[in-house]
Amino acid sequence: MEGNASRKNEGEFRVILQIKDDFDIEKIVNSGQCFRPRMLSDGSFLFVTGREFLKIKEVGHNSFGVSVDLDTWKRIWFDYFDMGSEYCHVRESVSKDDEFMQTCARESQGIRILRQNKWEMLISYIISQRKSIPAIRTAVEKLCVLYGDKIGDVDGEVIYSFPEPEQMMNATKKELDSCGLGYRTEYILNAIDYVNKNKTEWDSIESLGDEELFDYLKKFKGVGDKVANCVMLFAYHRISRAPVDTWIKKVMDEKYGGENPFIEYGENAGIIQQYVFHYVQNKKGL
């Protein structure tokens, strides 16, 4: 939960936030849930959502400088970082009898589930299949430069929005291939065509229940169980969803006898999954 957030800073940051709940920017960026945020040369981090962008940097204990005014923080970024939820309580809910999960939660303290753009997440996770995170980030940025809008600059670098479906309406196979999408180009073209032809339907699916939404997303070419669950978790904030990729499957097999350990965490299963994914991904093993 956010504490005081009103003290002005005469330096590059417009506001200093006091955030007392779990909040570690670097861990969030490296948790595998987002592909556009990144560290800048001055040690701050850049986040982009819609037509808004933010520079944020830890400047002291529980203190974070941000490049936007307080109104913009509350209007855009408070929800984006899910600041209305107390992640310390989720972390503390991990079973004391599960030493491995306790380690994951402790080492991953500070991760939060971002509330990201729904179209961006669908396209990004279709791209993500069989690609490394750096390769996904490169492909996504190329799409932004090709079809998005210039929304500002940071340290002399132009920042682009992620393109809306209508901005990609006339995308060609050749253009998409230039972004390094490989066989995923066909899937992206299919998604662009479907959403542009069914925009009202697409805009209404947020009201669907979990299983209905899961089934809807799987109608898109290239979207299987894992991708659908990722989109649900990181775009629709269905935090009970715990995507299973090769890393998580290995954890299930080697630590839990093939059983799914996240089920017992119910509505918080997706957060616990992120603790585990971040830990094994960054430790490169179990």
N, C-alpha and C positions, 0 to 999 in steps of 0.2 A: 504494500500500500504506500502511496505517495505521502510525504510529509510536507513541510513548507516548500514553496516554490515561487518565491517572489523577490528575492534579493537580486538587485541588478549588479552586473559585472561590467566594468569599464573596458575590459579587454575585448577579445573577439567574440565572446559569448554574451548573449543578450540577457540570459537568465541563468541563475544557479539553482538547481533542483536538489532538494534533500529527499532521498529515496531510501527508506529504512527497510523495505522488504528485499528479498533476493533479487539482485539486478547486476548482472555481469555482462557488459556489452560484448566483449570479445568472445565469451562462451556462446552467447546468442548467435553471433555472426558465424561461428564455427560449429553450430549444432546440427547443420544439415537441413534446416527447415527453410532457409532463404538463400537466394543466389545473387541478389544485387547489392546488399550491404557489404561494405568492405572498410578496412583500415586505411587511413590516409597517411601521408608522410609525416605529419605532425603528431601522430599517435591518436588522433580523434577518429571517429567512425562516421561514415556516410550511410544514411538510409534514404530510400526513395519509395514513396507510395502515391499512386495516382499522379497528380501534378505538383506534389509537395516533396521537398527534400529537407533533410536535417543533418547537421553536424552535431555530434555529441561526444563528450570526453569526460572521463572521471578526473576530477580536480582535487579530490580530497576524500576522506572517509565518508561514504554515503552521499557524496556531493558530486553532481554532474552538471557541467556547463553545456548549454544548448544554444544553437544559433537562431532560434525562433523566439518570438515574444510569448508571454505566458498564455495569452488567449489562444494562439495557434497550437501551443503544446496541449492545452486542455481540449481543444476542438478536434485535433487530428491525432496527435501522438500518444495521448493518454490511453485511448482505446487501442491504438496500434500495438503498444507494448503491454496491453492487458493489465494496466495499473490498478484496475478495480478489483483484482484478485490477489489473495495473499498466498504466495507460493511457499513461504516458509512453513505454513501449516500442511501443505501437500507433501513437502519433503519430510516433515516430521511424522507423517502418517506411514512411512515405509516400515514394514515389519522388523522389529528388533531381532527376530530370529533368522532373518535373511541377510547374512553378512555381505554377500556379493551385492545385493540391491542397496544395502546401506552404504557401501563403498561408492557405488555409482551416484547415489543421491548426494553424498558428501562432496565428491570430486566435481560434480556438475552443478553445484549450488550456484544460482544466479541465472540459470536458463529460464526464459519465459516463452510461452507460445504466442508468437506474433499473430495479429489479425490482418492477414494480407489480402491483396486484391484477388478476387475469385477467378477472373479470366487469366490473369498473370500466373496464378498457381496451376490452373489446368494446363496451360501451354508449357510452363516450366517443368512440370512433372512428367508430361508426355516426352519432353526432350531428355529428361533425366535418365531414362532407361539405358543401362549399359554404358553410361558415361561417367567420368570422374567429375567431382564437384568443380574443379577449375575449368574443365571443358564445358560444363553446363553454364557456368557464369559467363564464359566467353560467348557462347551461342546466344544467350539471353541478351547480353549487351549489344550484340550485332543486330538483333531484332529491333531493339530500342532505337539504335542509330538509324536503321533503315526505314522504320515506319512510325516511330514515336515523334513527339514534339520536343523542341528545346525548351526547357523550363527554367534554366538558370546556369550558373557556373560556380564551381568551387575550386579555388586555387588555380584559376586559369583553365580548368577542365570543364567542357560543356556537359551538362547533365540533361539526359533525355527521359521522358516519361515512357512507361511501358505502353505500347500501342493498344488502343481499344479495338474490339472486333471489326468495327466499321473502317478503321484505318488500315486494316489488313485485308480488306475485302477483295482488292485486286492483286493480292500477292501472287507471284508466279513461282513455279517450281524452281526455276533458275535462280531467282532471288533468294528463296529459302535455302536452296542448296549452298549458296554462298555463305550462309551462316553456320555451315558445318553440321547440318541436321541429319544427313545421311538418310537412312530408311524412314526416319521420323517425319520427313517432309510430307509424305502422303498423309500421315496422321494429322499434322498441323493444318494442311489444306482442308481436310475433312472437317475439323473442328471449326475453322473459320467459316466455311460454307454453312454448316449446320446452325451455328449461333447467329449468324447474320440473317438467316432465313427464319429463325425462330426466336427472335430477340425477346419478345414478351414472355415466352415460356422460360427462356434462360434466366431472365431477371426475377422470375417468381419461384425458382426452385429452393430458395433459402427457407421457405416455409415448410418444406417437406420434412417428414420424419427421417431418422437416421437411415433406416433400411431402404426407404424410398429414394432418398438422395444417393445412397450407395449404388442402387440399381440404375438410377438415371445417369450417373457419371460413367458407369461401365458401358453405356451405349456408345460412347465415343471410341473410335478406333484407337488402339494403342493404350487404352485404359483398362488395366486389370485390377485385382483386389488391392495390391499395394499402392498403386497410383491413386485409385479412388479414395482410399483411406488417408493418404497424404493430403489430397486436396480438401477432404472433409476436415481434417485436423488443422491445417495451416491457413485455410481460406474461410471455412465455415465455422471454425472454432468448436467443432464437435470433439471435445477433449476426452471423450470416452473411447475414441478410436485409436488403436495402437498398431500402426503399420508394421508389417513383417517383411523385412528385406533379408539379404543374405547375412548381414551382421546379426540381426535380431534372431534369425533362425538358428544361427550358430550358438548364440547364448541359450536359447530354448533347449537345444540339443545337449549342450555340454554342461549346463548349470542346472537345468530343470527337467531332465529326462524326457525332453520332447514336449513337455507341457507348456502352456502359455501362462507365464507368471503375472501378466498384467490384468487378467480378468478380475482378480480379487480387489483391484483398486477402483473398479467401477467407473464413475464419472471422471476420475483423474488418471485413467490408464494411459492416455496419450502423453501426459506430462511425465509420468514415470518412465514410459518408453523413451522419451527424449533424454532423460538422465542416463539411461543405459546406452542408447545409441551414441551419445556424445562421449561417454567414457570409453567404450570399446573402439570407437572410431579414432579417438586421439591417442589412446594407449596402444593401438594397433595389435590388440590381442586381448585375451581373457585372463 
